[in-house]
Structure formats: C-alpha cells, structure tokens
Amino acid sequence: MSTPTTRLSTGPVPAPPRWLTALAILGAAAFVLGLFIEPDRAWTGYLIGFHFFGSLALAGAVFLAFLALSGARWATALKRIPEAMTASIPLAGLVGVGLLFGLHSLYEWSHPGLVRLDPLLEHKSPYLNVTGFGIRLVGGFLLWTWFALMMVKRSRRVDSDPTRDSRAGDVKLAAVFLAVFAITWSLANFDWLMSLEPHWFSTMFSLYHLAGLACAGLSAVIILAIWLERRGTLHGVLREEHLHDMGKLLFALTLFWVYLWYCQYMLIWYVDIPEETSYYLARKEGPWWLLVQTTMVLKWGVPFLALMGRKACRSRTLLVRVAGVVLVGHALDLYVQVGPPMMGDTPLFGIWEIAPLVALLAFFCRHTIKALGAAPAVSQNDPRLSDSLGYETN
C-alpha cells in the first residue's frame, strides 16, 4: 500500500469565537424565560432547534458512511470536519431528552383525555405514547452515537498505524449504519414532526427529511472548511477541486430535495384523499403559503441558479453565501412544518421561536470547532491523502 508523498504543514485549529458562547447563553436564557411567558411558543422553537441541531450532527456520520461506501478519495483531506460534527450527536440526544418535558405543549396524543375522545389516536396509542416516544428517542441516539464513535475511531487508526488498511471493515460498518439509520431516522421523524398532526400521513416524509439533512449538513461542511482555510488551518489543503465537488454535490442534493417535495405534493394533490390533503390545506393559504414559497426559493432556487456554472462552484465567497442561504432555508422549512399545528392560520415569529434555534446552532458550531482540535486537522498518514490533494475535476 502506498503512502502519501506530500507532507503538509497545517495551522492549528482556532479556538471557538467567544460570541458563539454568548449567543448560546443568551438564547438558552431567552428559552427559559419563554417557558414562563409563552411556553407553547418556546417549545415550538425548541423542537425546531433540536431537529436542526440533530440533523447537522447526524449529517457528519452520514457523510462519513457515504465516503466509505463510495470509496471516494477526494474528501480525504476534509474528513476531519464531518468527524468533528459527529461529536455533537450525544449532545443532541441530551437536548432531545429535554424535549420530553414539553410533550404536552406540542403533541395532542400526549393527553390521555384527548386520546380517549379520538378513535384514530386511540388506535395509534400502543405506538404513539409518551413512554414509546422516550424509548425510541433515547434508543435512536444511543445507536447513532455508537456508530459515529466507531466510524471516527476506525478513521483515526491510520494516525497511529499508517500501514493498517481498514477499508473493508469501514465499508461493512458504513453499510450497517446506513441500514439502521434509514429505519431509525424514519421513526424519529414520524415521532418528532409527523405526530404533530397525527391524523396526517405520508410515505415520503422520512426520505424528504433525509434529503434536508444532507443539504444542511453539506452546507455546514462547506462553511466550516472555508472558515478553517481563512484562519490558516487548511491553508494549502482546501483546493478549488474540493470546492467544485462540494458545490456540485450541494447542487444535486438541493435538486433531490425539491424533487421529493414536488413528488409528495403532486401525489397528494392528484389522489385527493382527505387524510393526506389536510397537511397542505393548512399551508396553502395566507402567509403560510408565502413562507412555503420562500423556502423553495432559499433551499432550491438560489443554489440551483447560483451553482450552475463551473466557476461559481469554485468561488469561496459564493459557496459560503449559498451554503448560508440553504441553512436559512432548512430552518424555515422546519418552521413551516412545525408552525401550522401549533399556531393555526397566523404565523408567530419572534424571540421565543428564534432563541432556541440560535442557541443550539451556536452551541453546535462551538462544539464542532472544539472537537476539531482533538485530532490533527488533516491525517497525513492516510494513504489516500495524496489522491485527495492531487486529483483534478472534469
């Protein structure tokens, strides 16, 4: 097995900016205050922030798994970033445990009196209940944390033993993880989001949110990679070819996301079953429909138009801006899904909805940057590093 001939002198990982800590503290304080003033709105913001935070953390593990399965070498120089993102998975689990205290504010099926009056909720109660919700939440995060730890551990073995080839084991682990993740992520989204409207159902809901997770996670990787380069950590490592591949991949993922959005909408509209149309009836009138359209523009329209050209995908400034727009679109997408069952016909958008999301996003960024400092920014012993630094895109 060959070893890389290129030796890099990467800079240290910078300390997390202090303003991230300040934002996290202020947002958390505002959430606690909201529990006494507007508890329902505070828990709505908490659910949005929790899902956003968990998606970014889990996207790191999904990214590592797909790199292993595909045998992709181009991202070898950047794999420390998704590895660091996975460090937030157990913390997202702790945030999820906090969600258990807000079940009565969010989910009608958590009220036994309402369940007894609704035949459908009573039929679903053996699965959709507080105990089952908590067990699935904790069990899911335990599984995801274990798989993430194992993938990162295997990835970093090469630092201490560059002659050890673990690619076959990496592929097996990644395949098992993705199979488990497909099931557990589906159950998680049924619990966390779809059960806000327990009379509605969709067979594409979990795949739709997997596409959203991928869009948001890759956007975070792009922003972190360029931020690290500008601060000297990845100077001489991050090349235009890396940017080009990430730009093309973001273009493709946002296109896949909007394709799933259209498929779900078109099928429900065409079949016109009352149990399915209720979801869109609540979002297709008034200000909610405007927010849905805005989500489409931010999460698909902007990246589709901005990243069509080869030169655009290689522009650091443009990529960072597009990635930021996609993240805003992802947050708005979650707001549009959580908002109608909680707020009715009129969207409420204030500090109680924003504060938990800002706090958890700032905490994710701070913890990810801190986790990046736990290992060398680039694994120079990896035999695939020279391919990552020397390849050319077409």
Buried (B, 14 or more C-beta within 10 A) or exposed (E): EEEBEEEBEBBEBBEBBEEBEEBBEBBBEBBEBBBEEBBBBBBBBBBBBBBBBBBBBBBBBBBBBBBBBEEBBBBBBBBBBBBBBBBBBBBBBEBBEEBEEBBEBBBBBBEEEEBEEBEEBBEBBEBBBBEBBBEBBBEBBEBBBBBBBBBBEBBBBBEEEBEEEBEEEBBEBBEEBBEBBEEBBBBBBBBBBBBBBBEBEBEBBBBBBBBBBBBBBBBBBBBBBBBBBBEBBBBBBBBBBBBBBBBBBBBBBBBBBBEBBEEBBEBBEEEEEEEBBBBBEBBEEEEBBEBBEBBBBBBBBBBBEBBEEEEBBBBBEBBBBBBBBBBBBBBBBBBBBBBBBBBEEEBBBEBBBBBBBBBBBBBBBBBBBBBBBEBBBBBBBBBBBBBBBEBEBE
